[in-house]
Amino acid sequence: MECFNNENLRALGGCRTIIKRLIISICFVAVVAIVWYLWSIQSENISVELKGTKYRLGEKNKDFSEPVKVKVKGRLHNSITGERKFIGTIELEGENIPVPADQRELNILISKEQSGLVIYSYFEDGKAKFYNVGGLFINSDFTRVAFYLYEQQTDGGGWSGDNGIMLSAPAGNRNEALAISKELMKNWTHAPNFTQ
């Protein structure tokens, strides 16, 4: 073997040194891989039920507000790259979701702005379908949420910062809901004017 060549032994300090370096390198790579794996599977259970307020933006719509319940159940996954993902269910009282009950699990990628799109993907009559509810903004553990809700129309759905429908929780009235929305959406580039 080359390892036993006198010239190599003198240059590298012997076979034992080579083997030690190799073992240390392998152990270092293994420890880094294990730490990365454990960090990437880190997740936390989310199970909250909040009382909130659904309201419409705009000066003319100050009278539109109604109490609603929001239920969130699932897991919030964190990856080593900083990516966060919520996998679970979200129930918004009063919202008609035309998705089969057994296919309502959501997979929401949470952005750095603490926001994500609420889109159901499901199968019906052998075809893949999607239903877009709107978007959500959260604090770190889903104890404060704000949703902007698309108004469903025959040509799809839409939302406007001038008169769009919002749902925020926990909130007992429109003013509290506006304050939560303003706080959670402050870094969103498309945020509406919350002075309304």
C-alpha positions as CSV (number, residue, x, y, z in Angstrom):
1,M,0.0,0.0,0.0
2,E,1.0,3.6,-0.7
3,C,0.5,4.4,3.0
4,F,3.4,2.3,4.0
5,N,5.8,3.9,1.6
6,N,8.6,5.5,3.7
7,E,8.4,8.8,1.7
8,N,4.7,9.1,2.4
9,L,5.1,8.2,6.1
10,R,7.6,11.0,6.6
11,A,5.5,13.6,4.6
12,L,2.2,12.9,6.3
13,G,3.2,11.7,9.7
14,G,2.3,8.1,9.2
15,C,-0.9,6.1,8.5
16,R,-2.4,6.7,11.9
17,T,-2.4,10.4,11.3
18,I,-4.1,9.9,7.9
19,I,-6.7,7.7,9.4
20,K,-7.3,10.1,12.3
21,R,-7.8,13.0,9.9
22,L,-10.2,11.0,7.8
23,I,-12.2,9.9,10.9
24,I,-12.4,13.4,12.2
25,S,-13.5,14.8,8.8
26,I,-16.2,12.1,8.5
27,C,-17.5,12.8,12.1
28,F,-17.6,16.5,11.4
29,V,-19.6,16.1,8.2
30,A,-21.9,13.6,10.0
31,V,-22.5,16.0,12.9
32,V,-23.3,18.9,10.5
33,A,-25.7,16.7,8.6
34,I,-27.5,15.6,11.8
35,V,-27.8,19.2,13.1
36,W,-29.1,20.3,9.7
37,Y,-31.7,17.5,9.6
38,L,-32.9,18.1,13.2
39,W,-33.3,21.8,12.5
40,S,-35.1,21.2,9.2
41,I,-37.7,18.9,10.8
42,Q,-38.3,21.3,13.7
43,S,-42.0,22.1,13.9
44,E,-44.6,23.2,16.4
45,N,-48.2,22.3,16.9
46,I,-50.7,25.1,16.3
47,S,-54.2,24.8,17.7
48,V,-56.0,28.1,18.2
49,E,-59.6,29.2,18.2
50,L,-60.0,33.0,18.1
51,K,-62.9,35.3,18.1
52,G,-62.5,38.0,15.5
53,T,-64.2,40.5,13.3
54,K,-64.9,40.4,9.6
55,Y,-65.2,43.9,8.0
56,R,-64.9,45.8,4.7
57,L,-62.3,48.5,4.1
58,G,-63.2,51.9,3.0
59,E,-64.8,55.1,4.5
60,K,-68.2,54.2,3.1
61,N,-68.1,50.7,4.7
62,K,-67.6,51.6,8.3
63,D,-70.9,50.0,9.2
64,F,-70.0,46.6,7.7
65,S,-68.6,44.4,10.5
66,E,-69.6,41.1,12.0
67,P,-68.2,38.8,14.7
68,V,-66.6,35.5,13.5
69,K,-64.6,32.6,14.8
70,V,-61.3,31.4,13.4
71,K,-60.0,27.9,14.0
72,V,-56.4,27.0,13.1
73,K,-55.1,23.4,13.6
74,G,-51.9,22.0,12.2
75,R,-48.1,22.2,12.3
76,L,-45.8,25.1,11.6
77,H,-42.6,23.7,10.1
78,N,-39.2,25.6,10.2
79,S,-36.3,24.8,7.9
80,I,-32.7,25.6,8.3
81,T,-32.9,28.0,5.4
82,G,-35.4,30.0,7.3
83,E,-38.4,28.9,5.3
84,R,-41.6,28.3,7.2
85,K,-44.6,26.3,6.2
86,F,-48.0,25.7,7.8
87,I,-49.7,22.4,7.1
88,G,-53.1,22.0,8.5
89,T,-56.7,23.3,8.4
90,I,-58.1,26.8,8.8
91,E,-61.9,27.3,9.4
92,L,-63.3,30.8,8.9
93,E,-66.9,31.0,10.3
94,G,-69.3,32.1,7.6
95,E,-67.0,31.4,4.6
96,N,-68.4,28.9,2.1
97,I,-65.5,26.8,1.0
98,P,-66.6,24.6,-2.0
99,V,-63.9,22.0,-1.3
100,P,-64.7,18.5,-0.2
101,A,-64.3,18.3,3.6
102,D,-61.7,15.4,3.4
103,Q,-59.4,17.6,1.1
104,R,-59.3,20.8,3.1
105,E,-55.7,20.4,4.4
106,L,-53.7,23.5,3.5
107,N,-50.0,23.8,2.7
108,I,-49.1,27.4,3.1
109,L,-45.6,28.8,2.6
110,I,-45.1,31.6,5.0
111,S,-43.0,34.5,3.6
112,K,-40.5,36.7,5.5
113,E,-43.4,39.2,5.8
114,Q,-45.2,36.5,7.9
115,S,-47.8,36.1,5.1
116,G,-49.0,33.4,2.8
117,L,-51.7,32.5,0.3
118,V,-54.7,30.4,1.4
119,I,-55.2,28.1,-1.6
120,Y,-56.9,24.8,-1.5
121,S,-55.9,22.2,-4.0
122,Y,-58.2,19.2,-4.5
123,F,-59.6,16.7,-6.9
124,E,-63.1,16.5,-8.2
125,D,-64.4,14.2,-10.9
126,G,-60.8,13.1,-11.5
127,K,-59.6,16.7,-12.2
128,A,-57.2,18.8,-10.2
129,K,-58.8,22.0,-9.0
130,F,-57.8,25.1,-6.9
131,Y,-59.8,27.4,-4.7
132,N,-58.2,30.6,-3.6
133,V,-59.6,32.1,-0.4
134,G,-57.2,35.0,-0.2
135,G,-54.2,35.6,2.0
136,L,-53.2,35.6,5.6
137,F,-50.8,37.5,7.9
138,I,-49.7,36.0,11.2
139,N,-47.6,36.6,14.3
140,S,-45.1,34.0,15.2
141,D,-47.6,31.5,16.7
142,F,-50.9,32.2,15.0
143,T,-52.4,33.9,18.1
144,R,-52.9,37.0,16.0
145,V,-54.1,36.7,12.4
146,A,-55.4,38.9,9.6
147,F,-57.0,37.6,6.4
148,Y,-57.7,39.5,3.2
149,L,-60.6,37.6,1.6
150,Y,-61.3,37.4,-2.2
151,E,-64.8,38.1,-3.3
152,Q,-65.7,35.1,-5.5
153,Q,-67.1,35.9,-8.9
154,T,-67.8,33.9,-12.0
155,D,-64.5,35.1,-13.5
156,G,-62.5,34.2,-10.4
157,G,-62.0,36.3,-7.3
158,G,-60.5,39.6,-6.4
159,W,-59.6,41.9,-3.6
160,S,-59.0,45.7,-3.3
161,G,-57.3,47.7,-0.6
162,D,-60.0,50.3,-1.1
163,N,-63.0,48.2,-0.2
164,G,-61.8,44.6,0.2
165,I,-63.1,42.3,2.9
166,M,-60.8,41.6,5.9
167,L,-61.0,39.2,8.8
168,S,-58.8,39.8,11.9
169,A,-58.6,38.1,15.2
170,P,-58.6,38.3,18.1
171,A,-60.8,41.4,17.8
172,G,-64.1,42.4,19.3
173,N,-64.9,45.2,16.9
174,R,-63.9,46.8,13.7
175,N,-61.4,49.2,15.3
176,E,-59.6,46.4,17.1
177,A,-59.6,44.4,13.8
178,L,-58.1,47.3,11.9
179,A,-55.4,47.7,14.5
180,I,-54.4,44.0,14.2
181,S,-54.5,44.1,10.4
182,K,-52.3,47.3,10.4
183,E,-49.8,45.7,12.8
184,L,-49.5,42.4,10.9
185,M,-49.5,43.8,7.4
186,K,-47.1,46.7,8.1
187,N,-44.3,45.3,5.9
188,W,-46.5,44.2,3.0
189,T,-45.9,46.3,-0.1
190,H,-49.6,46.0,-1.1
191,A,-51.0,47.0,2.3
192,P,-54.1,49.2,2.1
193,N,-54.5,52.5,3.9
194,F,-55.7,51.5,7.3
195,T,-56.9,54.9,8.4
196,Q,-60.3,53.9,7.1
